[in-house]
Amino acid sequence: DQILENQKKLEETQGQKKTLSSEIKIIDSSIKQISLGIDSSKVAIEKLSLEVDSISNNIGDAEVDIANKEAALAEILRQLQKNDTENLLFVILKNSKLSDSLSDLQALSDVNSTLIVKIKEVNDAKKNMEDLLKKKETTKSSKEIEKINLENRKLIAKDIKEQKNKFLDETKNKEKVYVESLKQLEENGNLHHFNQLI
């Protein structure tokens, strides 16, 4: 009776082992998917790191561009300040020819036009710099989020693997206990007696 009970438990355990084998295949599939997610996160982090580096280089270029444009603007302002000391009547009277006076006035007008263009260029360059700084911060945030996702995926994979190993160990231990019980009963002669009854 005890032998039949142990054989039944052994068969149940072996049946559980088969069920667990199919569950383990599902778990293995999940582990593979998570591993792909981990690889994907690593690639995304690398890509975002390269983007941050590229944006940082663009920011450096933008800083140089702004400095150059501000220097050009300062030069134009110096020219305007120099020309500002001469009033319109003085410019007309200082030249012996009217055409020379008109050329000087045209040059003054050109400096004013150039000033407007340079101010716009500086403002545009500063706006570009602001956009680059915002993009860099957004990219850094995306990179940090991806790092968190990576760590979470690693933890999930670790938990699933531990769960899988625990199931396997429990099943193996149960099977081992029932096999040992059957072996002991056999050694005691109970199995031999049982076989004779059958």
Summary of the structure (lengths in Angstrom):
residues: 198
radius of gyration: 42.0
end to end distance: 12.2
largest distance: 141.7
contacts: 510
relative contact order: 0.14
helix: 95%
strand: 0%
